[in-house]
Amino acid sequence: MLWWGRKNQPTTQTKAGGLTVSKSLRKDERLSADFILSTIEDGVVIVGKDRVVQLFNPAASRITGWPAAEAVGLDFQSVIKLVDEHGQPYPLPNHPFMTALSNGHPVRDSRSLLATRGGKQIPVSVIVSPVAGSAGRAVSSVVGVIRDITIERAEERRRSEFISTASHEMRTPIAAIEGYLALTLNDRVVKVDSRGRNYLEKAHAATKHLGELFQDLLASSRAEDGRTASYPQVVELGEIVQQVADNARFSAQKKGLQLKFIIGAEQGIKGDKVVRPLFYGNVDPNRIREVFQNLVDNAIKYTMEGSVTIALTGNASVTQIQVRDTGPGISEEDLPHLFQKFYRVDNSLTRTVGGTGLGLFIARKIVELYSGRIWVESQLDKGSTFFINLPRLTAAQALGLQQQQANTIRPMS
């Protein structure tokens, strides 16, 4: 990429901080780092590994209500106060800044509310990226970009309300049509010849698919504007993944696939004794089970032969769930779009299997609710592996959070 001078003439390029820039640009004081940080519309916050705010630009002050002179030097939780849709503060391990500091991966969160110094709660988008230390290994700090998305959220809500209303209104007649078609296919109710039955079965299948589409539209609409019902609690993720694996075993065997479940092992205190590790997390068990189930169902659906492997592993701060298959794989050009709304890989298998293109979009939104990350690695004809990273709680953190949650009255789900 070539940078141009003021008169559209190319200038000599040099490397600066990993970026290719022109010498004239580096000399232009108006484009210094201080100038850029002071004019950018998004809040920029740098937090060190000691959790102390190191940099706070003017936009961050405007969004949070904290003057930079006061914010710098404070613990980031005192300044970047994020709460969920119920107004509950994020536990420290789930805070995007803490998650990035702990696991060294970028964190995106567009569902949170920021509690300003003046007491207002505004919707924000937060992207936190880790910065490696001089050795290039351990995270030395993180850079957070905070954007006030009040206007965008209002527009999303209007659009989602329309989709939600339309989908809700269509569900009743679609359910009625599906019900009457099912009755017509019942030999004890109506006698239909083989040719008529074939037509009715196709109509019933299409109507059922249409009903599922409207259901997915409702779910995606709620996920997009933050109305997904989510009541996080301390859970042991290994139990949930085990349940999903057990439930999927019959579907896999029916297709002749081998389903494997692998869980990490850690050395016990007594030397030779190997104990099953416990992977605690603060998530809504119903929502996260939907995500796991969706990935496993997809793996079975698109794998014609071979195996599906569900693996659970992690380190001190991250729990990782992997779903590997020996299916057809995904092309490099499709990978960046896979979690977008309505996106479907276009090949003969996907056209045969069907789908709405909303499952992975909904899965991403749910994972992001819990400061998690979901991605895929794949090559054509070599299968696919889907990964989910979620913040992991220590046993002490899990116990403390359980005690807090026990004193909190939660809505009935």
N, C-alpha and C positions, 0 to 999 in steps of 0.2 A: 504493500500500500504506500502510495507516494503522497507526502504532504506538500502543499503549495504555498508560495509566498503571497504577498499582497497583490502582486501583478500577475498572478497565475503562472509564475515561473517556478520550476522545481528548484529546491534548495538542498544543500548538503544535509544528509541525514546522520544522526548519531543515536546511540542507544542510551536511554535514561530510565533507570528503574525497570528494565524489561520492556519498555515501549520504544518504538522507533519514532523519533521526532526530529524536526528540522532545527538547525542551530539558531535560526532567527526566532523560532518559537521559544527556545530555551532562554534567549536573551530578553524576550518581551516580558517586562515586569508585570504588565497587566494580566498575564496568564500564569503568574506564579501560583504555587499551591495555596498560599493564604488567600489570594484573590479568588481562586476557583471555589474554595471551601466557603468563602464568605458570600458568594453570589449564587451558589447552587440552591435549588428550591427544596431539596430533600435534606432532612436532618442527618448529619454524619457524626457518629460517636465512636471513639476508639476506647476500648477497655483492655487493661492489662490482665495478665494471668492471676494477679492478686485481686481481681474484680473491681479495681479502682478505675474511675473514668479518667482518661488521659487527654482526650480532645473532645470538644463540644462546639460545633459550628453554630452560626446565628440561626439557621433554620431549625436546628435541634432545640434551641432556646425558645423560638417562636412556637413550636409544636408542643413542647412539654411545659413551658412556662417557667423553666429554670434558667436564670442567667448563667452564662458560661463560667464566669468567675466563681460562682457558688457550686456549680455542678462538678467541675474538674476537682479531683481529689476525693470525691465521695464514692461509696460503694454503688455500683450501677443500679442495684435494686431500689435505692433511695430515689433515683431520678427516672429510670425507665420502668415505671410501674405498670406492668401489663396484667390485665384481668381477662377472664373468659366471658362468654356471652351471658353468664349468670352473675357477673360482677365479682366472682371469686378470684383472688390473686393467684397467679401461677406459683406452684411450688418451685423452689429454687432449681431442682434438676430439670424441670420442664421449661424454664425460661430460655428463650432462643439464644441469648448471650451466653448463658451457662452451658447450654447444650453444645454450642460451637466450641467453647473453651475446653469442654470435657472430651468430645470425640474427634475434634479436628476436622469436621466436615461442615460445609455451608448449610445454613438453616434458613428456610423461607417460611414466613407466617403471615397470612393475610386475613386471619380470622379474629385477631385479638383486638381488645380495646385498650387504649392508653389512658391511664388516670393522670391527668395533668396536675400541676401544682395547685391550680385554682379549684380542683375538685371535679372538673368536667371529665367525662369519658368519651373519647373520640375514636372512631375506627382507624386503624393504621395498618400499613403493610410494612413488615420488617424483614430485611435480608441481612444476615450476619455471616461474615466470611472470616475464617481463621487466617492468621499471619504467622508463618513459620519463623522460628528463631534463627540466629546466625548459623547454627549448626545444620539448619534445614530439616530438623526433626520435630522437636517439641513445639507446641503452639506458644508463642510469646505474647500474643494479643489477638483481639478480634476487632474487625471494623463492621459497624452496624449502620445500615442505611434505613432511615425511618421516613415514611411518607404518610401524610394525612390523606385518607381516601374517603372522606365524608361525602363528597360529591359523587364519586364513582359508586360508593355503596348505595346511595339513594337511587341512582340510575339502575343499578343491578336489581335493587328491590322492586322497582316498578316493572322491570322486564320479567323478573321471576314471579311476581304476583300474577302477571298475565298468563304465563306458562302454567303456573300452579292452578289457577282458576280453570283454565281451559282443560287441563289434564283431569282435574277433579270432576268437572262436569261430564267429561266423556267416559269416565270409569263406570258409571252406573249403567248407561245403555250398552256399553261393551260387555259388561258382566251379564246383563240380561240376555244378550244375543248368544254369548258363550253358553249360558245355562240352558237355553232352549235348544241349541244345537246338540248339547250333550244329552238332553232328554230324547231328542229325535234319534240319536245313535243307540239308544237303549232298546234292545229287542223286546223287552217286556212292556215298552210303552208304544212303540211304533214299529211296524214291519217295513223295512226298506230293502229294495233289491240291491245286488252287489254294485251295480253302476251308480245308483243314487247314493249308496253308502260311501263310495270313493269320493264323490263330490262333497258330501257332508263332512267327511273327515278332513279334507283339505280346507274347507271353510272354517271348521272348528279350530284347526291348527293355526290358521292365519289370524283368527279372532283372538285366540289365546296369546299369540305373539304381540298383537296390537295392545292387548291389556297389559302385558309386561312392559311394552314400550312406554305407555302412559305412567306406569308405576315407576319406571326408571327416570322419566322426566320429572316426576314429583320429587324423587330422591335427589336428583342432580340440582333441581331448583333450590331445595332446602340447603344442600351442601354449599351451593354457590353464594347464597346470601346469609350464611351463618345460622340457618334455622334448624340444622340437624340436631335432633335431641341427643345430647351427650351428657352423661353423668359419670365422670371419671371416678374410679375407686382403685385402691391397691389390689392388684391381681397377680397371680403367678402365671406368666405367659405360657410356660411349658404345658400347663393343664389345658389351656385353650387350644394350643396347636395340636396336642395329642387328640383332643376331641374331634377337631376338624379332620385329622388324618384317619381316625377310626370311622367317621361318617363317610369318608370318600372311598374307603377300601372296596366296598361292593361295586361302585361305579367303575373303578379301575379294573377289577377282576372281570367284570362283565365285558370289557373291551379287550381282555387278554393282556392288560398292562400290569407290571409289577410296581407296587407302591411301597416306597421305603420311607421310614421315619427315623432320622438320626438326630440324637440330642447330645450336646457337648458333655464331656465328663471332666471333673476336676479331682485332683488327688486329695484323699481324705487325710485327716490329722494322723491317723494310725499307720501311715506308710502304705501298706498294700491295699487298703480298703479304698475302693473307688465309689464316690457318692455322686448322685445326680445333682447337678447344679440347679439352683433356684433363680429364675429370671423374673424379678419383680418389676412391675411397671404401674404407672398411674394412668389408666385408660378406662374407657367405657367397654366392658367385656363384650357387650352385644355388638357395638359398632366395629370393634377390632376383629371380632369373629367373622363378621360379614366380609371384611377385607381378606382375611386368610382364606375363607371359603371361596371367594371369587377367584383368587389366584390358583387355588388347587383345582377348582372346577374347570377353569380355562385350560390348565395344563392337561387334564384328562381329555377335555373336549377336542383339543387340537393335536393330540399325540395319537398316531395311528398304531404304532408298535414301539416296544421298548419299555421304558419305565418313567415314573414320576417320583422324584425324591424331595421330601420335605426335611429341611435341616434347621436346627435351632442351635445357635452358638452366641458368643459375645465376649466382651471384656468387662472390666470393672465399671464402665460407665454406659455401655451400649449393649442392647440385646439385638441380635440380627436373626431374622427369619429368611430362609432361602427356599424357593420353590423351583426345582430344576426339572426339565423335561427333555425327552429325546425327539421332540416334534420337528416340524419343518424349519424352525428358526425364523428370524425376522431380518429383513434387509436393513442395511445401514441407513438408507434414506428414510425408512419408516420409524426408526428408533426415536428420534427427537420429538415425534408427534404422538407417540403411543398413548400418552396420558392426557391428551387434549379431548375436549368435548366432541362427541360424535365421530371421532377419528377411528377408522377401521382399516386394517391392512387389506389390500385388495388382491386376493389370489383365489384360485379355484377352491381351496379348502375353506376359506372364510366365507365365500359365497354359499357353499354347501351347508356349513354349520350354522350360519346366521348369527344375529346379535344386534345390539342397539348402538354400540360404540360409546356407551356411557359407564360401563362397569369400572374401567381403570381410572376414568376421570373421578368418579365417586370415591374410589379407593384412595386416590392421591389426596383428595380433600379431607378424608377421615384421618389418614396418617398425619397430615399436617396439623390437624387439631391438637395432636399430642406432641408437637415439636419433633416429629419424626421425618423420615426421608424414605422415598420409594423410588426404585429405578430398575432398569433391566439391562442385561448384557446378553447379546445373541449374535449368531452368525447363521446365514442361510445354510440349511441342511445339517446344522450342528446343534440344534436345540436352543433352548432359552433358559436363562436363570433370572428370576425376579427376586429382588432384595428389598427387605424392609428393615430399617434401623429405627429403634425406639430407645428413648432414655431409660437406662437401667437403674433401679434403686438398690441400695445396699439393704441388708436385713434391718439395720438400725433405722435407716430412712423410711423403709416400708412400715415398720412398727410405729414410728412417730407420726407418719401421715395417716395411718389407720386410726390412731387415737384422735387426731384432729377431725377426720371425716366422721367418726362415731358421734361427735358432738355437733355435727352439722345436719340440719333437717333437709333431706333431699326430696324433690318432687317424685311422686310415684310414676314409674315408667310403664 
